[in-house]
Amino acid sequence: AAAPPGCHKEKATHKMAVHRTVVIALDESPAAKHCFDWYLQHVHRPENKVILLTINAAAPPVFHRDKSEQMEAQYQDQLRRDSASKDFLNRFSSVCAEKGVTCEEVVKTGTALVASGQVFTFL
């Protein structure tokens, strides 16, 4: 099968197991889901460490007269965003568990520096 854009096809001709950390950047796009599925089907090896990553946009500022109210509103909004992102990644980690793939979920807050649906391999 053809590798989706951003996914790098690897040869399965290694003589010894190489322990790799693989980061899969995910969002709600079909491309991200396709890359995730493609990785599990064509690239994953049992010795790989898989990290599922999503970027949670920072909560927009909320302005109140009372700064403590403003800070509390921003904090509560960020908690809601973080919870939604964790629920989102949980859907992917459930698929990993069904396939016997151990993974770690990582939610970062900020601006995405990579396109989702990309797989990065670190030796």
N, C-alpha and C positions, 0 to 999 in steps of 0.2 A: 504494500500500500504506500502511496505517496505521503511523505511527511508534510504536515501542515506548515504554513509559513511560520518561521520562528523556532521550529523544532528541528533539531539536528539529528539526522539519521546516523546511527552508529553501526559498525560492523560487529558481528557477534563471533569474532574469531580470536578472542583473547585466550592465551594459554593459562594465565593465572587470574584469579578473581581480583579485581581492582575495586577497592571500596570508594564509592563516590557519594557526594552529597548532591542531590538533584533538587533544584528549586523550581516549582511550577507556579508561575504568576497567574492568578485567576481573577476573573470578574464575571459578570452576568452574560458576557457575549458568547455566541455560539462557537466562535473561534477558540476561546479558552476551554470550553467543554470538549471540543474536538481534539485539541492538543493533549489534554489530560487523558482522554480515552486512548489516543494514539500512543502516548508514552506507556501506559499500562499494558497495552497489547503488544507493542513492538520493541520497546527499549528496556523496560524494567528488569532488573536482576535482583535476586534476593539480598545480595550484599549492599545494595544501594540504600542510602539514607534519603528519604523523600520528605521535602518540606513543601507544604501547600501554603502559598503566600497570597494575601490580598491586602490592598491598600485601602484604608478607611479614610475618606476625606475628613479633614478637620471640620468640626462644627463651625458654622458661620457665627460671627459675634452677635450677641443679643444685648441690646442696650436698655438699661433700666436706670432710674434715678439713683437707686440704692445699689452701689457697686457689689455688695454682698449678694443681692438678689441676682444681679447680672452674672456673677461668677457661678452661683448655684444653677442658674438656668443653662449656662454653657456646659457645666459639668454633667448635668442630667441629660442634655442632648448628646454629649459625647458618649455617655454610658449606653444610651439607646442605640447609637451607631455601632459601638463596639459589640453589643449583644447581637445585632442583626448580622454583622460580619462574621461572628463566631458561628451563628446558625448556618450561614451560607457555606462556610468551610466545612462544617460538620456533614453536609450532604456529600461532599467529595471524600471526606475521610471515611464515611460509611461505605462508600464504594470500594475504597482501598481495603477496609477490613473484610468485606465480602470476598475479595480476591487474595486475601492473605498478605497484603502489603502493609507494612508498618509505616506510618507517616506522622509528621508533626505539623500542627496548625500554627501559623504565624499571622497575626493581624498587626499591621503597622499603620499609624496615623500620619498623614501627610499627603504629599503629591507623588504619584506614581512616576518613576523614572524609566520604567520599562513598559513595553506593551504587554497586556495580559495575553495569555495563550502562548507564552514563550517558556521554553524549558532551558534551564541553565545547569550545567554540570561542573562541579568543582572536584578536582582530584585531591 
